[in-house]
């Protein structure tokens, strides 16, 4: 259950925004994943979503997430929960959001999801990255320097930091390190050149939901500007989304020839993240991808 000190802190935060004294009501625990605790809390009859963790363990996590959610919302494409605010009290850090009741996809829910993600990706930037770092799961995600070349950004700010961590943990063999070095030398050959797109950054099945009216909503982002195939690849990593999603995306903004082949290459990043978070079970998947491309 949510600590009492947090209930008071979010009541004060919501009250400062609403301009009234918010009275706490019903509280319902929710799944917060492996990193955070979460619940729905009513304040003056209005439901809010709050999640929290130890403020010393993941410094700046919720401020970065709030920024990412607001950036995604500014694209005016997919539904994004509104950010009420973030803060800390005692030993806790917290994020307070609009509560979105889950439901089933509308009749055209998957098609609209694909179309709207293509709309999101049409928000582009001159450089890859972001003006601040954030997190991918519970691991720091490096978003600078702002490199205009996607292959260079992918190597320097995505693969190398995770590879270094895996090496320090003793999870990667010397032979695999050499395979990565060979891959880095060839990276310019693989990706079609496109402007960096605004990405959700961690688009797997646990980070979207369909609302009570059947529209797709994005949650728990790891936002940055990068190659749009990264979001598509992540969506396929753990079984994939409904086929209608991919058909609608490709109708709205077709992916370049060979995109299915590049999905495994893109997913080296989240696979390395999983190696570092969960250990050796993912190492064989990384090895399999490397053997396809080097």
Number of C-alpha atoms within 10 A of each C-alpha: 10 17 9 8 12 21 16 15 17 26 19 17 18 21 16 12 10 11 10 12 13 20 15 17 12 12 17 13 14 14 10 14 10 8 13 14 18 22 19 23 24 19 20 15 12 15 20 19 23 27 22 23 21 17 18 10 12 15 14 16 23 25 17 19 21 22 16 23 23 15 17 25 18 13 16 13 19 22 21 23 21 15 18 18 18 23 18 17 14 10 12 16 23 25 22 25 22 17 18 19 13 16 14 14 19 16 10 12 18 24 22 20 25 27 22 21 25 23 18 22 23 18 18 18 16 13 19 27 28 19 12 14 17 26 21 17 19 15 15 16 21 19 23 17 15 15 19 16 18 23 20 15 23 21 19 18 20 19 20 18 18 24 22 14 16 22 16 11 12 13 17 20 12 10 10 18 14 11 16 19 14 14 17 18 11 13 17 14 8 14 17 16 12 13 21 24 25 27 29 27 22 25 22 19 15 13 14 18 20 21 17 14 13 17 21 27 18 22 20 21 24 21 27 27 25 31 26 23 23 24 23 27 25 24 22 18 18 11 10 15 16 13 11 16 20 21 15 20 22 15 13 16 15 13 17 13 9 11 17 14 13 16 20 23 21 23 23 21 23 22 22 25 25 19 24 23 14 10 15 15 10 17 19 12 16 21 16 11 17 18 11 10 17 14
